């Protein structure tokens, strides 16, 4: 094998494996050529990507810093200790575990720390904005544990707090979980803390979607209220695709044992180093301004879509995402997603509360503003984006050759050329 294969430059990869090199270039082209509005995605910085593509990927470091099961871990220990300390400082947490490979891995560790198979969990239902790992029957969480679910109020479409309290007192769960994947509004953490204390339950927050806004001091933090907070690092937080957990000192040992050796083996040290870089980025004034702009953009986009009849559930958003009901414009979620894709707009179909459609059809779409804000777009551009989405959804077609889709794609291209992804 040629020595050039071990170089870090793209030319070496292209020479050795042109197929994969082509995929990398095509994906960069996709990012630069369209609007990225998936609420669970972002664009990591070149610094984060550099750490991900480093020699730290080679090291097996089973265990924790200073307590490894392999030799030669002195350097990776430095990276993990930096990630831990930066994470604790960023969120004001007693303890941080930065080893989970993903948000689902982090959630699995929380289950391992506090529940036995068959124990009862109270969490938000998936159709109302929860997550697969919050007790869905198709997930390990729903197969291993007795999941009781709360939902949203039919009038406000926000969390039904009265139902939460009633179910908690009726079922006496060991763990109460707040958070989800399609919740536009802020969560009342103090309320959940009170209810958990009244029944002697652990209060867990899955902050995967909004933790970046917490890091940017743009919304209230769950950390002062929760026993444990799990999260991903690749959404608004803008880090590598991975996960982490913060918790109170009282639960340090339980969380660490649940991550390793219960749920995972060797950690991904290149990813942990990338998390350390990301946490340092998030501690800057520039990131705080970014987080505030993400929310302002999300509110503007939600209103703009609403003005076109694509109704925002809950009436709007307090966060980085909004969930929209397509029933007023007589389009399904699956059709809206396809029409937008044909026009160069990437978003996802999503169930809305009390959705009459099946999940694979859905009556809604979910949009997020993390990526477009990373690219430098502001409120003025969000009105343009709302207009483009509305045109694609109500007048477009899933065939990329359709006139409307082609026209919208051209306008999308003009917009993203002004705000390119990875301009350098």
N, C-alpha and C positions, 0 to 999 in steps of 0.2 A: 504494500500500500504506500502510495507516495507520501513523502513528508509534508507536502503542501496540504494534505487533508487535515493536518492538525492546526493549520492556521485559522485565525478567527475572521478572516476577511471573506466577503461574499464571493469573490472570484474563485476562491478555492472550493467552496460549496458548489458553485455553478459548474465548475470543471468536473467535479466528482459525481454530482447527482443533479443533472439539469432539470429532471422532473420536479423534484422538491424545490429547487431554486425557483422554478417557474411558478409553483404554488405560492411561495413567499412573495414574489413580485406581483402576482395576480391579486393576492389578498390586500397588499398595499394599494394597488390600483382600485380595488373595491372600496376601501376606506376613503380614498381620495375622491372617488367618483360619485358618491351618493351621500344621502343623509342617514346618519346612524342614530336611531331613536329608541333602540332597545333599552329599557330602563335598568337592566341588570348588566350593562356593558359600559366600558369606558376605554380610554386610550392611555396606556401606561407611558411614562416618560422614557426617553432614551436611556436615562440613568438606571431606571428599574430594569429595562430590557437588557442592559449590559450585565447587570448582576445575574439575571436569569441565564444568560448565555456564557457563564463563567466556569472556571475549573472547579468551583465548589460543588458542581453537579457530580463530580467524581467521588466525593467522600462519603463513606458509610459512617454514620455518627449515631448509632443506636444509643438511646439514653438521653441524658441532659448534660449541660455544660459542667465539667468537673466530675461527672459521673457517667462516663461513656463505657460501652462494652467493646470498643475498638480503640487501638492506638492511633496516634497521628492526628488528634482532633484539636490541637492547640489553636489553630487558626480559625477553624469553623466555630469553636467555642466563643471566640471574640465576636464573630458575626451574630451568633444567637444571643449572646449577652447584650449586645447593642440593640437588637430587635426587641428584646424583652424590656429593657430599661426605657427605650423610646416609646414603646406601646403603653407602658404604665404611666409615663409622664403625659403622653398625649391625651389619655382618657381619665387620668386621676385615679387609676385603679391600684388596688393592693397587690395584685398578682396578674401576670400575663403568661399564657402558654401560646407560643407562636408556631408550634409544630403541625397543627392540623393541615391536611393536604387540601381541604376544601371546606365550604360551609356545611355540607352534609356530613363530612368527617367530624367537624367541630360539634355538630348537633348530636351525632352518635356518641361522642365522648361525654356530653352532658347527660344523656340518658344513662350511660354506663356509670357515671358518678353518683347518680341520685335515685335510679329506679331499678327494680327487679322485674323480670318478665311477668306480665299480668297486672302490674301496678297501674294506677289511674293517673292520667294526665288530662289537664284542661287546656285546650288550645283553640285558636281560631280555625274555622272550617276552611278547607281549600276553596270551595266555590265562592266564599265570601271574602277571599283575599289572603288566606293562610298559605301554607307551603306543604309540599309533599311529605317532608320529614316531620310534620307536626301531627302525625297520627293518621295520615291517609291510609286506607286499606291496601293500596298497592305498594306502600312503602314498608320497610322493616319496622318503622315506628308504629304503624297501625296493626302489623302482624304480631308484634311482641308485647305491645302495651294496650291497656284499655283506654282508648282515647275518647274523651267527651269533648264536644265542640260547641263553641259559641259562634254567633254570627253578627250581622249588622242589623240595626233598626231599619225597618222598611221605609220609614219616612225620611230619616236623615241619611241613610246609607252609610253611617259611621258605626263604629263598634257599639253594640247594645250592652252597655255597662250594667244595666239592671239584670240582664240575662247572665252575664258573667258572674255576678255576685250570687244569684239564685242557684246556678249550677255548681258553683264552688261549695256552697253550704249543703247542697243536696248530695253531691258525690264525694266530697272531701278528698280531692286529688292530692297526691304527694307533691306534684309540681304544677304550677300555673305558668303558662307560656304566653307571652305577648310578642307580636311581630308577625310579619308575613311578606308576601311578594307583590301584593297589589292593594296597599293601604295608603290612600293619598293624604290622610289627615294625621296630625300628631296624636300620639298615644298618651293617655293619662297614666303615667307610671306610678304616681303617688296613690292612685286608686287601686291599682293592682297590688301594690305593696301592702296596703291596708287589708285587702281581702286575704292575701296570702298569710299575713300575720294572724288574722282572726281564726284561720283554720289550721295553722301550723304547717303551711306548705312552703316549698322552695319557690321563689319567684325568679323565673328565667326569661330573659329577653333575647330573641333572635333579631339582632339589629343589622342583618346582612345588607338590607337595602339602604338604610338611612345612616349607617355609622359614619360615612364620609361627611355628612352634614353635621354630625356631632363633633367630629374631629375639627371641622372648620368653624365650630362655635356658632353655627347658624340656627340650630334647633336645640332644645333641652336634651341633656344626656340621661340615659337610663342607668348609668353606672352608680350614682348615689342611692338608687332605689333597689336595684336588682341584686340577688345573690350571685348570679352569673349572667354574663352577656357573651353570646357567640356571634361571630360575624364573618363575612367574606371580606377579602381585601381588594377585589377587582371591580367593584361597582363604583359608586361615587368616590370612594376612597382613592381610586385610581392607581392601585398597586398591582402586583402579580395575581394570577388566578390561584387563589389559595384561601386559607381561613385562619382564624385565631380565636382565642377565648380570654376574657378577663373575668376575674372573680374576686370576692372578698378573701381576706386572709384565712378565714375559717374553713374555706373550701379548697385551699391551695392543693393539699395532698390528694384529695379525692379527684380533682380535675386532672392533675398531672398523672396519676396512676391510670385514669381512664383513657387518656390520650396514648400514653405508653406505660406499660406494655399491653393494655387491654384492647385497644382499637387499632393501633398502628405499630409498625416496626421502625425502620430507619427513617429519619426525617429527610426532607429534601432541602439540603443546605443552601443550594443556589437560590431557591425560593425564599428561604428565611432571610438570606442576605438582601434579596430584593425587597422584602417586607421592611427591613431596617431602613433601606433607602427611602421607601415610600413614607414611613412614619416620620422621617426627618423632613421630607417635602411637606407633609401635612401640618407641621409645626410652624410654618411660615405665614407671614401676613398675606403673601400672594395667594396661598391656598384658602385662607379665610375669605378673601375677596371672591375667589372662585366659588366657594360653597354658597355664599350669599347670592351670587349671580345665577347659580343653578336653580335655586328656588324662585327667584324673580322670573327667570326664563320659563320655568315650568308653569307658573301662574299665568303668564302671558300666553303661552301656547294653549293652555286649557281654555282660557277665555276666548281666544281666537277660534278654536275649534267649536266651542259652544255657540259662537256667533253664526257659525255655518250650520247649526242644527245638530252637530255631533256632540251630544250632551255630556258634560263631565259629571260623573257620579259624585255625590256629596257636594255638588255645586262648585267644585274647584279642587285646589290642592294646597297643602302646606309644605310639601316636600319636593323631591326631584321628579316625581311621576304623577301622571293623571290617568284615570280610567274612564273610558268614554263609551256611552250607550249609543249604538248605531241604529237602534230600532226606529227613531224618528226619521232617519233618511232611508229606511227600508233596504239596508245592506247588512249582510252577515259579517262576522269577524273574519272568517276564512276568506271571503271574497275581498274584503277591504285590505287584508294583508297581501293578497296576491296582486291586487291592483296597484298598491303602493310599491310593491317590489318591482313590478314592471316599469314603474316611473322613477326608480332609483331611490326610493324611500324605504328604509328598513325599520319595521316596527312589528309588533306581534298581536295576533288575535288574542282575546282574553275574555274569560267568563266575567259577567257582571253579577252583582247580587241578585238572587231570585231569577236567574237567567232561564228563559224558556228553551234555549237551544242546548244541544249536547256540547260538552267541552271542546270536541274537535271541530265544531262549527262556531260556536260562541256568538254572542250578540254584541261584543265589545272589542275595543282595541286598547292597548296600554302603550303610552308614550312616555319617554324620559328624556331629560335634557342634559345629562352628564357629558355625553360625547360632544354635542354641538357647542356646549359652553367651553369645553376644553379647546375646541377649535377657535374660540374667540367670538362666537356669535352672542348677540345681546337681544334685548326686548324687541327692537325694530325688526331684526331677522326672524324672531318667533312669529310675528304676524305674517311674514312671507311664507314661513314654513307651514303655518296653519292653513293659509290659502292653497298651498300646493297639495297638502294632504287632502283637503276638502275636495279639490278638483279631481284628484286621482280616485278618491273613494266614491264620489257621487257621479262622476262622468267618465271615469277611466274603464279600462278593461285589462284582464290578466294577460292578454296578448301584447308582448312588448312592441309589436309593430302597429298597434292601434294609434290613431292620430293623437288622441288626448294624452295617452301615456307617453308618447314620443315628445309632445310639446312640454309636458310637465318635466320629463327627464332632462330636457334641454335647459329649463329654468333651474332645475336642481344643480345641474353642472355649472351653470353661471354662478350660482350662490356659493358652492363649495370651492370653486376656483378662487374666490375672494377670501375664503377661510379654509385653507387646505389642511388636511391631516398630515402630521409629520412633514412640515414644510421643508426641513433640511435633510 
